[in-house]
Amino acid sequence: MARIVVDVMPKPEILDPQGKAIANELPRIGLSGFTELRQGRRFELTVEGEADEQVLAQAREAAEKLLSNPVIEDVVNVSVAPEED
């Protein structure tokens, strides 16, 4: 079995109030030096067998058509996850 990871982020021009709220809390817990934080979403798709180029192409299509909202989000990554030990 293989796992495919799809990462989706808000487009740069879209406000990210949740990311901003998290960024504002970082100094409160002693973590400073971060200038910006944006929150995205991660999807994991499991497939039988290996994740070849055809399977990755299907995952990209799913990401563009179903897993993201193309008006406000970008699909920033579609890749095979490393195998877990």
N, C-alpha and C positions, 0 to 999 in steps of 0.2 A: 504494500500500500504506500502511496505517496500523498503528501500534503502540499497543497498549493496555497500560498499566502497572497491575499489581495489587500493592499492598503489604499484607502481613499481619504483625501484631505479636502477641506474647504478651499475653494479657489482663493488666491491671494486677495482679491478685491472684496471678498465676502467677510463681513464681521464675524468674529468668533467669540461670543460673550463667555462661553464656558472656558475656552482657553485663556481668555483675559482674566477671569476670576481665579483660575488655578495659578497663573503667573503672579497675580497680586498676593497670593498666599505663600509663595516660595520664601520671600525674606522673613516672614513670620516664623517659619520653622528653621531659620538659619541658613537658607540656601540663597545666596545672592550671586550676582554676576550674569544671570540669564536676562537677556534683553527682550525676548519675545517667546511666547509659547502658543502653539496652535494644536488643537485637538482634532484627531481624525478617527477613522474607524478601521478595524482590521477584520477580515473574513478569512476563514480557513476552510478549504474545500478538500475533502479526502477522495481519492480515486483508487480503484483497484489497479494493481500493476504499477508500471512506471508512468511518470508524467512526461510524455514525449511532447514534441512541438505541436502536434494536433490537439492534445489535451490542454496545453498552455493557451493555444489559440481559442479554444472553447471557453476557458476561464477568463481570458481577456474580453471575449464577447459578453459573457455573463456580467463581468464587472462594468462594462460600458452600458449595457442595456437594462440591468436589473439591480446590481449592487450599489450603483452610484446614481446621483441625480446630476446629469451633465450640465444643468443650468447653474448649479452652485458648487459642484465638487469636481475634482480631478482624480482619476485613477493614477496613482503615483508609482505603484509597484504591483507586478504580477510575477511571482517567482516560486520555485520549488523550495519548500522549507527543508532545512537540514534534517537528516534522520536523527531521531532521539536514541540515546543509548538505553 
